[in-house]
């Protein structure tokens, strides 16, 4: 549904799609998927490690699930605003670099 | 359910386990992709990952993953079923029992090897 609002606050009240809710659902869905993907990664890993789509999916889901989880933790315990921004930015940057490096690594296999 | 009783402990352990797993994931991904950042870096990284403290971290992470996964199932039962919250305490004790049942054999089969490595 399109949002008709002049101010951000109004727009937020009208929004039917909530990003925080989307993350909440993502944590449950990705958690369940990771359960199976990780099991396979550990027990039949050597044979799966060359299936590119599988490896990228596992890495991307794990990094997204992990960095969002870390975001929850930092939001709860780091009360100093600027420190929280620094820590979160560092974590996201690290996750992005590793996702990119992982994708490059898998593409080269 | 999150105030001081079983649910609170389940929650704290879930977070600690989660952060442990993320830390390991960062190291593990660095370990695999190190050659992309140059041969010297790759060599230093592979030396650091041969140590038995890294092997102990791996063993600890396995435990964290087992707990986080089992308690994750408990959370999904609470969130998506009508009865999950009512029996969440009992489910947490089931989580602990299954965790011990799965983790003890893994510890007993890998820890002696890790400690022997350190003695050499």
Backbone of each chain as ProteinMPNN parsed JSONL, in Angstrom:
{"seq_chain_A": "XXXXXXXXXXXXXXXXXXXXXXXXXXXXXXXXXXXXXXXXXXXXXXXXXXXXXXXXXXXXXXXXXXXXXXXXXXXXXXXXXXXXXXXXXXXXXXXXXXXXXXXXXXXXX", "coords_chain_A": {"N_chain_A": [[0.84, -1.205, 0.0], [0.567, 2.166, -0.867], [2.172, 4.923, 0.725], [0.795, 7.83, 2.019], [1.978, 10.615, 3.194], [3.215, 13.499, 4.941], [5.183, 13.823, 6.744], [7.941, 12.023, 8.18], [7.346, 10.646, 10.532], [4.56, 10.352, 10.343], [4.453, 8.777, 8.09], [5.621, 6.513, 9.034], [3.756, 5.636, 10.859], [1.747, 4.905, 9.161], [2.774, 2.847, 7.767], [2.557, -0.445, 6.537], [4.358, -2.34, 6.183], [6.942, -3.444, 8.076], [10.242, -2.976, 8.87], [11.609, -3.945, 11.071], [9.981, -6.028, 11.846], [10.31, -7.626, 9.626], [12.997, -8.403, 9.955], [12.704, -9.839, 12.287], [11.157, -12.032, 11.44], [12.973, -13.002, 9.57], [15.098, -13.871, 11.22], [14.003, -16.148, 12.42], [13.341, -17.788, 10.212], [15.824, -17.992, 8.824], [17.324, -19.1, 10.839], [16.208, -21.664, 11.115], [16.776, -22.695, 8.562], [19.584, -22.579, 8.62], [20.129, -24.504, 10.489], [19.835, -26.956, 9.101], [21.525, -26.538, 6.874], [24.005, -26.109, 8.101], [24.402, -28.482, 9.428], [24.768, -30.216, 7.275], [27.052, -29.008, 6.229], [28.958, -29.59, 8.156], [28.908, -32.411, 8.361], [28.843, -33.544, 5.737], [30.611, -31.93, 4.498], [33.168, -31.748, 2.863], [32.394, -32.718, 0.367], [30.386, -30.995, -0.332], [31.532, -28.531, -0.487], [32.234, -27.56, -2.955], [29.949, -26.891, -4.229], [28.721, -24.139, -5.481], [26.443, -22.394, -5.139], [25.336, -23.408, -2.836], [27.372, -22.961, -0.887], [27.616, -20.16, -0.898], [25.033, -19.416, -0.132], [24.945, -20.491, 2.469], [27.026, -19.026, 3.739], [26.119, -16.356, 3.415], [23.604, -16.382, 4.728], [24.442, -17.084, 7.317], [26.149, -14.934, 7.998], [24.365, -12.761, 7.827], [22.398, -13.463, 9.714], [24.025, -13.592, 11.957], [25.13, -10.945, 12.118], [22.834, -9.43, 12.448], [21.944, -10.462, 14.853], [24.035, -9.606, 16.492], [23.564, -6.898, 16.288], [21.16, -6.683, 17.772], [22.221, -7.303, 20.294], [24.136, -5.252, 20.711], [22.468, -3.005, 20.619], [21.073, -3.428, 22.958], [22.973, -3.352, 25.054], [24.971, -1.387, 24.715], [25.018, 1.763, 25.637], [26.04, 4.216, 25.05], [25.696, 6.438, 22.504], [27.397, 7.232, 20.246], [29.489, 5.432, 20.402], [28.079, 3.099, 19.962], [27.292, 3.407, 17.312], [29.811, 3.336, 16.075], [30.703, 0.73, 16.741], [28.693, -0.864, 15.562], [28.947, -0.103, 12.849], [31.551, -1.015, 12.318], [31.151, -3.775, 12.659], [29.27, -4.337, 10.604], [30.766, -3.632, 8.377], [32.876, -5.449, 8.49], [31.434, -7.833, 8.179], [30.458, -7.43, 5.592], [32.854, -7.328, 4.095], [33.799, -9.925, 4.537], [31.752, -11.422, 3.392], [31.997, -10.676, 0.731], [34.653, -11.503, 0.253], [34.324, -14.23, 0.712], [32.546, -14.866, -1.354], [34.167, -14.325, -3.58], [36.158, -16.22, -3.118], [34.699, -18.634, -3.328], [33.815, -18.391, -5.958], [36.173, -18.747, -7.321], [36.746, -21.42, -6.985]], "CA_chain_A": [[0.0, 0.0, 0.0], [1.377, 3.398, -0.939], [2.06, 5.757, 1.917], [0.574, 9.259, 1.753], [2.289, 11.319, 4.431], [4.129, 14.615, 4.738], [6.307, 13.697, 7.663], [8.441, 10.658, 8.37], [6.607, 10.014, 11.634], [3.258, 9.953, 9.808], [4.673, 7.672, 7.163], [5.92, 5.319, 9.811], [2.507, 5.156, 11.454], [0.916, 4.31, 8.115], [3.44, 1.737, 7.099], [2.098, -1.784, 6.877], [5.544, -3.183, 6.137], [7.83, -2.989, 9.133], [11.56, -3.579, 8.685], [11.959, -4.69, 12.284], [9.22, -7.283, 11.768], [10.95, -8.437, 8.593], [14.185, -9.01, 10.571], [12.22, -10.819, 13.267], [10.801, -13.222, 10.671], [14.204, -13.514, 8.972], [15.873, -14.594, 12.223], [13.412, -17.475, 12.614], [13.444, -18.582, 8.985], [17.223, -18.31, 8.543], [17.776, -19.999, 11.901], [15.769, -23.019, 10.769], [17.547, -23.122, 7.387], [20.982, -22.783, 9.017], [20.184, -25.78, 11.214], [20.054, -28.028, 8.13], [22.701, -26.232, 6.042], [25.21, -26.26, 8.908], [24.554, -29.914, 9.667], [25.366, -30.767, 6.055], [28.398, -28.42, 6.098], [29.868, -30.268, 9.074], [28.995, -33.863, 8.188], [29.217, -33.924, 4.372], [31.259, -30.718, 4.017], [34.146, -31.821, 1.788], [31.763, -32.921, -0.939], [29.487, -29.873, -0.643], [32.208, -27.247, -0.503], [32.392, -27.046, -4.314], [28.655, -26.46, -4.779], [28.86, -22.696, -5.225], [25.219, -21.778, -4.627], [25.178, -23.868, -1.453], [28.326, -22.294, -0.005], [27.275, -18.735, -0.798], [23.81, -19.32, 0.679], [25.294, -20.734, 3.865], [27.809, -17.902, 4.272], [25.301, -15.145, 3.468], [22.613, -16.531, 5.798], [25.123, -17.067, 8.616], [26.629, -13.581, 8.288], [23.22, -11.876, 8.081], [21.811, -13.876, 11.001], [24.973, -13.22, 13.008], [25.266, -9.506, 12.335], [21.591, -8.906, 13.026], [21.965, -10.84, 16.264], [24.964, -8.701, 17.167], [22.866, -5.606, 16.367], [20.279, -6.76, 18.942], [23.036, -7.288, 21.514], [24.723, -3.914, 20.876], [21.368, -2.087, 20.951], [20.649, -3.645, 24.343], [23.969, -3.158, 26.109], [25.842, -0.218, 24.52], [24.127, 2.91, 25.794], [26.695, 5.388, 24.479], [25.244, 6.487, 21.118], [28.423, 7.264, 19.198], [30.211, 4.152, 20.475], [27.226, 2.08, 19.343], [27.388, 3.587, 15.861], [31.136, 2.86, 15.655], [30.754, -0.734, 16.846], [27.815, -1.448, 14.545], [29.534, 0.106, 11.519], [32.678, -1.945, 12.199], [30.63, -5.133, 12.494], [28.667, -4.471, 9.273], [31.841, -3.562, 7.386], [33.574, -6.734, 8.566], [30.551, -8.846, 7.584], [30.408, -7.187, 4.144], [34.146, -7.729, 3.532], [33.893, -11.386, 4.555], [30.805, -11.96, 2.414], [32.62, -10.444, -0.571], [35.82, -12.392, 0.164], [33.798, -15.584, 0.598], [31.988, -15.017, -2.693], [35.323, -14.409, -4.481], [36.811, -17.506, -2.863], [33.866, -19.699, -3.883], [33.796, -18.229, -7.417], [37.451, -19.238, -7.853], [36.88, -22.874, -6.789]], "C_chain_A": [[0.872, 1.25, 0.0], [1.141, 4.25, 0.304], [1.867, 7.21, 1.505], [0.818, 10.011, 3.049], [3.282, 12.429, 4.143], [5.353, 14.503, 5.618], [6.692, 12.235, 7.837], [7.645, 9.918, 9.435], [5.235, 9.521, 11.166], [3.405, 8.733, 8.917], [4.887, 6.388, 7.929], [4.649, 4.746, 10.439], [1.637, 4.459, 10.413], [1.498, 3.029, 7.531], [2.863, 0.402, 7.531], [3.275, -2.752, 6.864], [6.558, -2.628, 7.123], [9.157, -3.734, 9.033], [11.954, -4.439, 9.879], [11.239, -6.036, 12.324], [9.848, -8.217, 10.741], [12.195, -9.126, 9.153], [13.782, -10.102, 11.557], [11.887, -12.132, 12.558], [12.069, -13.856, 10.086], [15.011, -14.338, 9.963], [15.333, -16.005, 12.426], [13.622, -18.365, 11.391], [14.9, -18.986, 8.716], [17.779, -19.255, 9.602], [17.442, -21.454, 11.574], [16.562, -23.552, 9.576], [18.988, -23.445, 7.767], [21.165, -24.1, 9.752], [20.523, -26.92, 10.251], [21.319, -27.797, 7.313], [23.99, -26.499, 6.812], [25.471, -27.73, 9.208], [25.251, -30.56, 8.468], [26.801, -30.279, 5.879], [29.403, -29.169, 6.958], [30.035, -31.742, 8.689], [29.269, -34.321, 6.768], [29.922, -32.763, 3.691], [32.168, -30.876, 2.817], [33.529, -32.015, 0.412], [30.877, -31.746, -1.343], [30.242, -28.598, -0.946], [32.415, -26.699, -1.908], [31.058, -26.664, -4.949], [28.488, -24.978, -4.452], [27.627, -22.074, -4.591], [25.011, -22.152, -3.15], [26.083, -23.094, -0.51], [27.994, -20.822, 0.201], [26.03, -18.543, 0.072], [24.131, -19.475, 2.161], [26.021, -19.534, 4.467], [26.944, -16.658, 4.434], [24.286, -15.23, 4.607], [23.275, -16.426, 7.167], [25.579, -15.655, 8.977], [25.473, -12.631, 8.596], [22.584, -12.178, 9.433], [22.713, -13.418, 12.146], [25.065, -11.72, 13.212], [23.985, -8.887, 12.856], [21.488, -9.259, 14.51], [22.87, -9.934, 17.067], [24.353, -7.307, 17.305], [21.912, -5.591, 17.565], [21.079, -6.588, 20.235], [23.594, -5.884, 21.762], [23.644, -2.896, 21.249], [20.985, -2.205, 22.425], [21.679, -3.185, 25.369], [24.864, -1.947, 25.934], [24.966, 1.031, 24.533], [24.71, 4.205, 25.239], [26.457, 5.417, 22.963], [26.343, 6.408, 20.085], [29.249, 5.983, 19.204], [29.42, 3.052, 19.771], [27.305, 2.173, 17.82], [28.714, 3.032, 15.348], [31.18, 1.333, 15.653], [29.902, -1.41, 15.765], [28.423, -1.314, 13.158], [30.683, -0.85, 11.287], [32.176, -3.355, 11.91], [30.052, -5.326, 11.092], [29.742, -4.495, 8.198], [32.572, -4.897, 7.314], [32.739, -7.83, 7.893], [30.524, -8.689, 6.067], [31.696, -7.646, 3.479], [34.226, -9.253, 3.455], [32.923, -12.027, 3.57], [31.398, -11.849, 1.01], [33.798, -11.394, -0.779], [35.357, -13.836, -0.019], [33.26, -15.848, -0.794], [33.115, -15.157, -3.727], [35.989, -15.773, -4.372], [36.028, -18.642, -3.521], [33.847, -19.622, -5.406], [35.053, -18.804, -8.048], [37.569, -20.754, -7.803], [36.685, -23.638, -8.1]], "O_chain_A": [[1.809, 1.36, 0.79], [0.04, 4.282, 0.853], [2.662, 7.761, 0.744], [-0.054, 10.04, 3.918], [4.092, 12.327, 3.222], [6.423, 15.016, 5.289], [5.872, 11.334, 7.662], [7.312, 8.743, 9.285], [4.797, 8.43, 11.532], [2.612, 7.793, 8.971], [4.41, 5.321, 7.543], [4.486, 3.53, 10.537], [0.883, 3.54, 10.735], [0.803, 2.241, 6.891], [2.698, 0.137, 8.722], [3.213, -3.834, 7.447], [6.979, -1.476, 7.013], [9.199, -4.962, 9.101], [12.548, -5.507, 9.73], [11.792, -7.042, 12.766], [9.916, -9.429, 10.942], [12.432, -10.299, 8.865], [14.428, -11.146, 11.651], [12.28, -13.207, 13.009], [12.228, -15.077, 10.099], [15.551, -15.384, 9.605], [16.104, -16.951, 12.585], [14.021, -19.524, 11.503], [15.189, -20.145, 8.421], [18.61, -20.112, 9.299], [18.271, -22.351, 11.732], [16.974, -24.712, 9.568], [19.554, -24.438, 7.311], [22.215, -24.736, 9.658], [21.387, -27.748, 10.539], [22.094, -28.724, 7.08], [24.95, -27.041, 6.263], [26.62, -28.171, 9.238], [26.191, -31.339, 8.621], [27.668, -31.033, 5.437], [30.551, -29.366, 6.559], [31.149, -32.265, 8.687], [29.868, -35.379, 6.579], [29.853, -32.614, 2.471], [31.961, -30.188, 1.817], [34.066, -31.541, -0.59], [30.639, -31.515, -2.529], [29.706, -27.685, -1.573], [32.732, -25.521, -2.069], [31.028, -26.169, -6.076], [28.165, -24.603, -3.325], [27.734, -21.317, -3.626], [24.576, -21.336, -2.337], [25.64, -22.621, 0.537], [28.076, -20.301, 1.313], [25.973, -17.636, 0.903], [23.66, -18.706, 2.998], [25.685, -19.077, 5.56], [27.014, -15.979, 5.459], [24.119, -14.275, 5.365], [22.753, -15.77, 8.068], [25.42, -15.221, 10.118], [25.567, -11.801, 9.5], [22.27, -11.268, 10.201], [22.237, -12.923, 13.168], [25.077, -11.254, 14.351], [24.028, -7.925, 13.622], [21.009, -8.463, 15.319], [22.534, -9.535, 18.181], [24.582, -6.616, 18.298], [21.856, -4.602, 18.297], [20.689, -5.848, 21.137], [23.534, -5.38, 22.884], [23.87, -2.028, 22.092], [20.619, -1.217, 23.062], [21.314, -2.686, 26.434], [25.472, -1.503, 26.907], [24.263, 1.32, 23.565], [23.985, 5.168, 24.987], [26.94, 4.553, 22.23], [26.256, 5.617, 19.146], [29.661, 5.499, 18.15], [29.981, 2.198, 19.086], [27.375, 1.158, 17.127], [28.755, 2.347, 14.325], [31.634, 0.717, 14.688], [30.321, -2.385, 15.141], [28.427, -2.266, 12.378], [30.804, -1.434, 10.211], [32.7, -4.045, 11.036], [30.302, -6.349, 10.454], [29.662, -5.26, 7.237], [32.853, -5.41, 6.231], [33.264, -8.648, 7.138], [30.562, -9.678, 5.336], [31.658, -8.279, 2.424], [34.66, -9.81, 2.447], [33.233, -13.061, 2.977], [31.32, -12.781, 0.209], [33.935, -12.01, -1.836], [35.932, -14.578, -0.815], [33.484, -16.919, -1.36], [33.04, -15.99, -4.631], [36.336, -16.399, -5.373], [36.605, -19.503, -4.185], [33.861, -20.652, -6.079], [35.016, -19.295, -9.177], [38.404, -21.327, -8.502], [36.764, -24.867, -8.117]]}, "seq_chain_B": "XXXXXXXXXXXXXXXXXXXXXXXXXXXXXXXXXXXXXXXXXXXXXXXXXXXXXXXXXXXXXXXXXXXXXXXXXXXXXXXXXXXXXXXXXXXXXXXXXXXXXXXXXXXXXXXXXXXXXXXX", "coords_chain_B": {"N_chain_B": [[8.29, -14.46, 31.37], [10.879, -13.915, 30.756], [11.989, -13.045, 33.09], [14.201, -13.478, 35.372], [13.892, -16.245, 35.867], [13.958, -19.613, 34.501], [13.612, -18.922, 31.778], [15.035, -16.529, 31.501], [17.691, -17.357, 31.893], [17.92, -19.076, 29.737], [17.77, -17.22, 27.701], [20.059, -15.525, 28.165], [22.152, -17.413, 27.839], [21.654, -18.066, 25.194], [22.351, -15.701, 23.879], [25.09, -15.396, 24.595], [26.102, -17.722, 23.445], [25.461, -17.182, 20.79], [27.069, -14.904, 20.166], [29.582, -16.056, 20.496], [29.534, -17.936, 18.399], [29.387, -16.217, 16.206], [31.841, -14.884, 16.402], [33.537, -17.069, 15.945], [32.711, -17.682, 13.346], [33.65, -15.44, 11.937], [36.429, -15.786, 12.224], [36.718, -18.287, 10.998], [35.864, -17.797, 8.372], [37.829, -15.985, 7.652], [40.031, -17.657, 7.814], [39.574, -19.403, 5.64], [39.498, -17.683, 3.433], [41.879, -16.363, 3.433], [44.087, -16.617, 1.505], [43.314, -14.866, -0.514], [44.066, -12.386, 0.35], [46.764, -12.17, 0.045], [49.926, -13.955, 0.07], [51.639, -13.878, 2.294], [49.98, -13.059, 4.41], [48.233, -15.216, 4.406], [49.938, -17.261, 5.229], [50.652, -16.491, 7.852], [48.108, -16.536, 9.033], [47.429, -19.249, 8.751], [49.307, -20.419, 10.403], [48.512, -19.403, 12.907], [46.079, -20.697, 13.172], [46.768, -23.295, 13.576], [47.219, -23.732, 16.21], [46.571, -25.158, 19.518], [44.846, -23.698, 21.091], [43.116, -22.556, 19.274], [41.903, -24.878, 18.362], [40.582, -25.588, 20.695], [38.799, -23.448, 20.853], [37.256, -24.062, 18.651], [36.045, -26.444, 19.552], [34.573, -25.421, 21.692], [32.88, -23.759, 20.242], [31.37, -25.612, 18.816], [29.799, -26.643, 20.888], [28.416, -24.277, 21.535], [26.973, -23.899, 19.181], [25.305, -26.175, 19.187], [23.732, -25.695, 21.514], [22.583, -23.166, 20.833], [21.144, -23.792, 18.537], [19.293, -25.739, 19.491], [17.942, -24.247, 21.489], [17.004, -22.294, 19.822], [15.04, -23.671, 18.409], [13.271, -23.997, 20.521], [12.552, -21.306, 20.922], [11.225, -20.8, 18.507], [9.079, -22.518, 18.808], [7.781, -21.23, 20.916], [7.085, -18.847, 19.641], [5.556, -19.507, 17.402], [3.616, -21.41, 17.972], [0.56, -22.202, 19.754], [0.877, -23.355, 22.175], [3.512, -23.302, 22.94], [4.665, -21.333, 24.664], [3.489, -21.92, 27.083], [4.661, -24.299, 27.907], [7.333, -23.68, 28.029], [9.358, -23.734, 30.018], [9.685, -26.447, 30.703], [10.441, -27.324, 28.188], [12.891, -26.063, 27.999], [14.436, -27.505, 29.825], [14.447, -29.92, 28.499], [15.935, -29.109, 26.289], [18.425, -28.687, 27.568], [19.055, -31.288, 28.438], [19.184, -32.709, 25.996], [21.234, -31.24, 24.83], [23.43, -31.882, 26.515], [23.512, -34.624, 26.042], [24.24, -34.661, 23.352], [26.623, -33.21, 23.264], [28.564, -34.148, 25.123], [29.605, -36.685, 24.097], [30.996, -35.64, 21.878], [32.898, -33.959, 23.063], [34.342, -35.884, 24.515], [35.438, -37.378, 22.489], [37.031, -35.606, 21.024], [38.544, -33.891, 22.702], [40.757, -35.28, 24.027], [42.512, -35.663, 21.819], [43.111, -33.011, 21.115], [44.417, -32.119, 23.431], [46.621, -33.823, 23.506], [47.93, -32.968, 21.231], [48.817, -30.502, 22.163], [50.762, -31.294, 23.972], [52.933, -32.112, 22.532]], "CA_chain_B": [[9.117, -15.604, 30.995], [12.272, -13.504, 30.686], [12.354, -12.353, 34.328], [14.872, -14.112, 36.495], [13.805, -17.703, 36.001], [14.581, -20.402, 33.437], [13.594, -18.207, 30.504], [16.119, -15.543, 31.51], [18.95, -18.083, 31.682], [17.902, -19.549, 28.352], [18.02, -16.029, 26.886], [21.466, -15.128, 28.284], [22.993, -18.428, 27.203], [21.44, -17.956, 23.755], [23.139, -14.564, 23.402], [26.521, -15.688, 24.72], [26.407, -18.718, 22.417], [25.371, -16.516, 19.491], [28.249, -14.066, 19.951], [30.699, -16.997, 20.318], [29.449, -18.506, 17.057], [29.724, -15.16, 15.24], [33.298, -14.715, 16.491], [34.156, -18.194, 15.244], [32.404, -17.55, 11.918], [34.572, -14.448, 11.38], [37.758, -16.415, 12.138], [36.633, -19.398, 10.054], [35.819, -17.227, 7.023], [39.17, -15.432, 7.416], [40.894, -18.815, 7.601], [39.391, -19.957, 4.3], [39.695, -16.717, 2.353], [43.156, -15.672, 3.639], [44.934, -16.514, 0.305], [42.9, -13.718, -1.335], [44.693, -11.163, 0.852], [48.217, -12.253, -0.094], [50.532, -15.192, 0.555], [52.183, -13.659, 3.631], [48.851, -13.073, 5.34], [47.733, -16.588, 4.452], [50.876, -18.064, 6.0], [50.494, -16.099, 9.257], [46.799, -17.008, 9.484], [47.392, -20.709, 8.882], [50.085, -20.747, 11.609], [47.692, -19.093, 14.085], [44.975, -21.637, 13.287], [47.263, -24.622, 13.94], [47.414, -23.821, 17.652], [45.499, -25.898, 20.181], [43.811, -22.806, 21.623], [42.11, -22.438, 18.223], [41.144, -26.133, 18.376], [39.672, -25.508, 21.846], [37.728, -22.526, 20.47], [36.377, -24.828, 17.753], [35.25, -27.363, 20.389], [33.626, -24.571, 22.409], [31.893, -23.283, 19.272], [30.45, -26.726, 18.539], [28.835, -26.632, 21.98], [27.581, -23.084, 21.392], [26.051, -24.121, 18.057], [24.282, -27.144, 19.593], [22.78, -25.033, 22.407], [21.888, -22.093, 20.115], [20.184, -24.426, 17.627], [18.199, -26.347, 20.264], [17.133, -23.195, 22.097], [16.331, -21.624, 18.708], [13.809, -24.431, 18.166], [12.376, -23.642, 21.629], [12.026, -19.958, 20.648], [10.235, -20.885, 17.424], [7.865, -23.132, 19.372], [7.075, -20.197, 21.683], [6.58, -17.783, 18.779], [4.662, -19.921, 16.32], [2.545, -22.321, 18.367], [-0.261, -21.641, 20.831], [1.209, -24.015, 23.438], [4.956, -23.253, 23.177], [5.007, -20.509, 25.812], [2.983, -22.558, 28.292], [5.552, -25.368, 28.366], [8.704, -23.314, 27.679], [10.306, -24.153, 31.056], [9.943, -27.881, 30.503], [11.18, -27.471, 26.929], [14.286, -25.664, 28.225], [15.141, -28.632, 30.447], [14.679, -30.887, 27.417], [17.061, -28.545, 25.537], [19.662, -28.937, 28.311], [19.35, -32.723, 28.433], [19.615, -33.071, 24.635], [22.539, -30.599, 24.65], [24.45, -32.705, 27.192], [23.59, -35.913, 25.351], [24.936, -34.514, 22.072], [27.924, -32.546, 23.373], [29.526, -34.956, 25.89], [30.364, -37.591, 23.226], [31.903, -34.87, 21.016], [34.024, -33.554, 23.908], [35.19, -37.017, 24.901], [36.181, -37.909, 21.346], [37.994, -34.653, 20.441], [39.411, -33.215, 23.675], [42.052, -35.951, 24.213], [43.371, -35.382, 20.665], [43.575, -31.625, 21.197], [45.37, -31.983, 24.531], [47.827, -34.532, 23.093], [48.593, -32.049, 20.302], [49.502, -29.472, 22.937], [51.882, -31.868, 24.7], [54.051, -32.439, 21.652]], "C_chain_B": [[10.586, -15.224, 30.913], [12.77, -12.928, 32.007], [12.892, -13.286, 35.394], [14.821, -15.618, 36.565], [14.43, -18.395, 34.793], [14.689, -19.625, 32.121], [14.711, -17.198, 30.379], [17.467, -16.207, 31.249], [19.055, -18.586, 30.252], [18.297, -18.414, 27.412], [19.494, -15.606, 26.937], [22.384, -16.118, 27.591], [22.884, -18.347, 25.683], [22.29, -16.84, 23.166], [24.627, -14.846, 23.45], [26.941, -16.682, 23.638], [26.422, -18.065, 21.04], [26.603, -15.696, 19.182], [29.491, -14.943, 19.745], [30.722, -17.547, 18.889], [29.847, -17.467, 16.012], [31.236, -14.918, 15.221], [33.993, -15.837, 15.724], [33.926, -18.094, 13.741], [33.362, -16.564, 11.253], [35.968, -15.051, 11.205], [37.788, -17.494, 11.053], [36.63, -18.881, 8.616], [37.169, -16.599, 6.67], [40.149, -16.547, 7.07], [40.816, -19.308, 6.152], [39.772, -18.978, 3.199], [41.035, -15.997, 2.451], [44.019, -15.566, 2.375], [44.581, -15.317, -0.587], [43.613, -12.439, -0.917], [46.213, -11.245, 0.822], [48.799, -13.459, 0.598], [51.057, -15.043, 1.985], [51.111, -13.724, 4.695], [48.329, -14.491, 5.519], [48.612, -17.467, 5.337], [50.73, -17.787, 7.505], [49.196, -16.655, 9.829], [46.83, -18.513, 9.693], [48.217, -21.168, 10.083], [49.25, -20.533, 12.866], [46.598, -20.138, 14.284], [45.439, -23.066, 13.55], [47.297, -24.808, 15.455], [46.27, -24.57, 18.338], [44.497, -24.978, 20.85], [42.727, -22.576, 20.568], [41.261, -23.71, 18.154], [40.161, -26.155, 19.547], [38.507, -24.573, 21.544], [36.727, -23.232, 19.56], [35.456, -25.749, 18.558], [34.177, -26.593, 21.166], [32.501, -24.117, 21.476], [30.895, -24.375, 18.918], [29.37, -26.782, 19.618], [27.874, -25.462, 21.864], [26.548, -23.289, 20.295], [24.937, -25.085, 18.474], [23.254, -26.468, 20.5], [21.928, -24.013, 21.655], [20.816, -22.673, 19.183], [18.995, -25.001, 18.401], [17.313, -25.281, 20.888], [16.406, -22.375, 21.033], [15.028, -22.329, 18.364], [12.786, -24.103, 19.249], [11.74, -22.272, 21.388], [10.957, -20.011, 19.558], [8.953, -21.547, 17.91], [7.057, -22.1, 20.157], [6.391, -19.203, 20.761], [5.475, -18.241, 17.835], [3.606, -20.948, 16.721], [1.77, -21.699, 19.532], [0.168, -22.203, 22.188], [2.675, -23.854, 23.827], [5.338, -22.476, 24.426], [4.599, -21.181, 27.125], [3.97, -23.596, 28.831], [7.019, -25.014, 28.182], [9.741, -23.725, 28.723], [10.697, -25.609, 30.87], [10.78, -28.082, 29.246], [12.643, -27.088, 27.131], [15.079, -26.784, 28.891], [15.392, -29.744, 29.427], [15.879, -30.437, 26.582], [18.374, -28.879, 26.236], [20.061, -30.408, 28.269], [19.869, -33.159, 27.061], [20.999, -32.483, 24.349], [23.646, -31.449, 25.261], [24.637, -34.024, 26.449], [24.37, -35.807, 24.044], [26.377, -34.057, 22.248], [28.973, -33.408, 24.078], [30.297, -35.938, 24.982], [31.376, -36.847, 22.343], [33.129, -34.425, 21.815], [34.941, -34.749, 24.142], [35.945, -37.589, 23.711], [37.225, -36.928, 20.811], [38.974, -34.073, 21.452], [40.754, -33.937, 23.891], [43.029, -35.679, 23.065], [43.957, -33.984, 20.744], [44.653, -31.498, 22.269], [46.687, -32.694, 24.219], [48.647, -33.674, 22.144], [49.414, -31.012, 21.058], [50.745, -29.991, 23.628], [53.11, -32.103, 23.842], [55.056, -31.307, 21.49]], "O_chain_B": [[11.455, -16.092, 30.991], [13.868, -12.373, 32.052], [12.142, -13.817, 36.213], [15.634, -16.224, 37.263], [15.316, -17.843, 34.14], [15.716, -19.664, 31.444], [15.276, -17.015, 29.301], [18.284, -15.694, 30.485], [20.117, -18.534, 29.633], [19.052, -18.61, 26.459], [20.11, -15.358, 25.901], [23.284, -15.727, 26.848], [23.869, -18.531, 24.968], [22.88, -16.996, 22.097], [25.35, -14.582, 22.489], [27.981, -16.522, 22.998], [27.291, -18.358, 20.219], [27.137, -15.768, 18.075], [30.35, -14.622, 18.925], [31.773, -17.618, 18.252], [30.552, -17.78, 15.052], [31.835, -14.768, 14.156], [34.919, -15.591, 14.951], [34.825, -18.381, 12.951], [33.835, -16.807, 10.143], [36.612, -14.855, 10.174], [38.751, -17.603, 10.293], [37.299, -19.44, 7.747], [37.605, -16.67, 5.521], [40.979, -16.415, 6.171], [41.834, -19.593, 5.52], [40.302, -19.376, 2.161], [41.314, -15.111, 1.644], [44.641, -14.524, 2.168], [45.429, -14.814, -1.324], [43.757, -11.514, -1.717], [46.885, -10.469, 1.502], [48.252, -13.941, 1.59], [50.939, -15.964, 2.793], [51.287, -14.349, 5.74], [48.021, -14.917, 6.632], [48.117, -18.302, 6.094], [50.69, -18.709, 8.319], [49.164, -17.174, 10.945], [46.318, -19.01, 10.696], [47.89, -22.172, 10.716], [49.264, -21.358, 13.779], [46.223, -20.44, 15.417], [44.612, -23.96, 13.729], [47.396, -25.939, 15.931], [45.151, -24.619, 17.827], [43.389, -25.416, 21.159], [41.555, -22.419, 20.909], [40.054, -23.645, 17.919], [39.05, -26.669, 19.422], [37.368, -24.85, 21.92], [35.517, -23.035, 19.674], [34.256, -25.832, 18.295], [33.036, -27.039, 21.287], [31.331, -24.09, 21.858], [29.708, -24.1, 18.74], [28.187, -26.945, 19.32], [26.67, -25.616, 22.066], [25.389, -22.904, 20.447], [23.768, -24.856, 18.162], [22.05, -26.631, 20.301], [20.707, -23.985, 21.807], [19.724, -22.118, 19.057], [17.841, -24.788, 18.03], [16.087, -25.377, 20.834], [15.334, -21.826, 21.289], [14.027, -21.679, 18.063], [11.598, -23.947, 18.966], [10.544, -22.087, 21.617], [9.918, -19.358, 19.661], [7.861, -21.182, 17.475], [5.828, -22.077, 20.092], [5.275, -18.759, 21.029], [4.571, -17.474, 17.505], [2.778, -21.326, 15.891], [2.258, -20.792, 20.205], [-0.13, -21.616, 23.229], [3.054, -24.23, 24.936], [6.225, -22.892, 25.171], [5.271, -21.033, 28.146], [4.109, -23.761, 30.043], [7.873, -25.901, 28.172], [10.88, -24.034, 28.371], [11.876, -25.96, 30.878], [11.704, -28.895, 29.225], [13.535, -27.687, 26.531], [16.249, -26.996, 28.571], [16.416, -30.425, 29.481], [16.73, -31.245, 26.21], [19.331, -29.304, 25.589], [21.232, -30.744, 28.09], [20.86, -33.883, 26.964], [21.835, -33.125, 23.713], [24.667, -31.709, 24.625], [25.76, -34.486, 26.25], [25.078, -36.74, 23.662], [27.256, -34.456, 21.485], [30.139, -33.407, 23.685], [31.521, -36.018, 25.082], [32.47, -37.349, 22.087], [34.256, -34.496, 21.326], [36.159, -34.649, 23.99], [36.985, -38.222, 23.891], [38.208, -37.355, 20.205], [40.119, -33.79, 21.103], [41.792, -33.278, 23.936], [44.223, -35.487, 23.294], [45.141, -33.781, 20.478], [45.678, -30.853, 22.052], [47.753, -32.226, 24.619], [49.875, -33.638, 22.217], [50.535, -30.679, 20.673], [51.688, -29.233, 23.855], [54.211, -32.275, 24.365], [56.045, -31.458, 20.773]]}, "name": "protein", "num_of_chains": 2, "seq": "XXXXXXXXXXXXXXXXXXXXXXXXXXXXXXXXXXXXXXXXXXXXXXXXXXXXXXXXXXXXXXXXXXXXXXXXXXXXXXXXXXXXXXXXXXXXXXXXXXXXXXXXXXXXXXXXXXXXXXXXXXXXXXXXXXXXXXXXXXXXXXXXXXXXXXXXXXXXXXXXXXXXXXXXXXXXXXXXXXXXXXXXXXXXXXXXXXXXXXXXXXXXXXXXXXXXXXXXXXXXXXXXXXXXX"}
